[in-house]
Amino acid sequence: MANLERNNKILFDLVRQPGNNVCADCGAPDPDWASYTLGIFVCLNCSGIHRNLPAVSRVKSIRLDHWEDSLVEFMRERGNSKARAFFEKCVPTFIYRPQQNDCTVLKDQWIRAKYERREFTGESNHQQVYCSGHYVTLWKKSKDNKQFFKRRFLLSRKDFTLRYFIKGDSKVPKTVISMKDLNAVFQPEKISHAHGLQISYLHGEQMRNLFVYHEDGYVIVSLFSAIRATRLAYLQKKHPALHVDDLLPQITWQCLKEGYMEKTGPTQREPFKKRWFTLCSVNRKLIYYKTPLDAVELGAVFIGTENHEYSVSESTSKGMRGGRWQCGIRLQTPARQFVFKCEQEQDQREWLEAFRKIIAQPMTSEDYMKPAGEGGNDWFCLLVCSGLRC
C-alpha cells in the first residue's frame, strides 16, 4: 500500500523545484496537476487539454488524487526540464509558444504538436510545412455586415504576400497583402468563434482588418505559424544584420490595450462619441474604429516619447459636451491635445498605464523614418477630427 502522506510530500517538494514550479506547457505558476505518463507538471487549464489526449497523456491532481509509489517515482525521475529537453528539442524560432492567458486553440495545438504529433523532437521535419506555400479556405467576415463567407487564401514566401480570392476557381486575387506591415492575432471573443483570427495590414495610410476562422484548430494554427515563418523570412531579408532574437517581437504581436472609450473633437466642444480603440507598442499607434469588427480604421495617432512632447494624464470633463462616462484621459502631442473618457476607473488606469509604457519606450530608427503624416503632424487629427469621419 502506498504511503499517501509520504507520496504527497514528495510531489509537493517536486512541484516546488525550478522548472516544475511553472506549467510545462503555458508557464502558469504553481501547477497542481501532473501527467503521470509524460512526467510533467501542468496547470488546471492545460490538464483539461491533456485529458483529450489519453493515448499519450493521463493526468492526476497532485492534491486530490491517489498516487501509487511507482507513479511518484516516475515523476521524480522525469520532470518538466527533462521533458522540455526532449519534446521541445527542435522548436523552430517562428513557432509561437503560448502563455498562461492565451486562447485555448493556441494551447491545444501547442500541446498536440509537442506530445501527440511530436513535431519538435527532431524525428520529422515539420518545419517545411510552414515554410512552403500555404493554401487554405477560411470563413471570412464580410466588410459590410456580420456574415461570413468562404474565401480562398494563398500565402507565398516567394514574394512575401498573402492573397485571398472571392471565387474558388479565380486566379485573380481580391487583395494582395504584403508581409511588410502584416500582423495576425487570435481574437476568439471578438470574432465569436474559438478559432477566430484577426489579420491586420496597412493599406496606404489606413489599417485594414480581416476576420477569419476555420472549424479545424490545426488548420488555423498552422496558417498562423506559416504567417509567422513568412514574416520572419521577410524581416531577415530586410534586416540581415539583426539577430533573430531582435526580430521575434516584430513577427506578430498582441495589442498593448484595446477597448471602448469616448472621444471628442479637436476643439473639445464636440459631442463625445463611443469608439473602439487599439493601442500597439510595436508601431506606437492609437487606432480607432466605430466597432471592434470594423474592416477599416477611422483614424490613428502616433505616440512618441516625452522628449518629443508627448504625455498623458487624468482629466476632468468639466465644460465638455455630452458623454456618459466620467473617467477622463488627456493625451498631449506636439500637434494637439486629445481627450478621452473611460467607463470605469479600472479602464482609465489600464489605458493610462498602456500610454505611459509606450511614451517611456525609446523610439527606434524606423520610428524616426515614418512619414511625417504618421508622426509629428498627427494624421489622426487631420483625417478624423475634421468631423468628416467621426
Salt bridges, closest charged atoms under 4 A:
ASP13 OD2 - LYS9 NZ 3.09
ASP13 OD1 - ARG16 NH2 2.71
ASP25 OD2 - HIS50 NE2 2.72
ASP25 OD1 - LYS114 NZ 2.73
ASP69 OD1 - ARG6 NH2 3.14
GLU73 OE1 - ARG76 NE 3.23
GLU88 OE2 - ARG84 NE 3.82
GLU88 OE1 - ARG97 NH1 2.51
GLU88 OE2 - LYS114 NZ 2.88
ASP108 OD2 - ARG112 NE 3.16
GLU116 OE1 - ARG112 NH1 3.18
GLU119 OE2 - ARG117 NE 2.71
GLU123 OE1 - ARG118 NH1 3.91
ASP159 OD2 - ARG163 NH1 3.12
ASP181 OD2 - LYS180 NZ 3.34
GLU215 OE1 - HIS193 NE2 3.35
ASP245 OD2 - HIS243 ND1 3.54
GLU258 OE1 - LYS190 NZ 3.20
GLU262 OE2 - ARG324 NE 3.98
GLU345 OE1 - ARG349 NH1 3.88
GLU350 OE1 - LYS257 NZ 2.62
GLU366 OE2 - LYS238 NZ 3.58
GLU366 OE2 - HIS239 NE2 3.08
GLU374 OE1 - LYS285 NZ 3.50
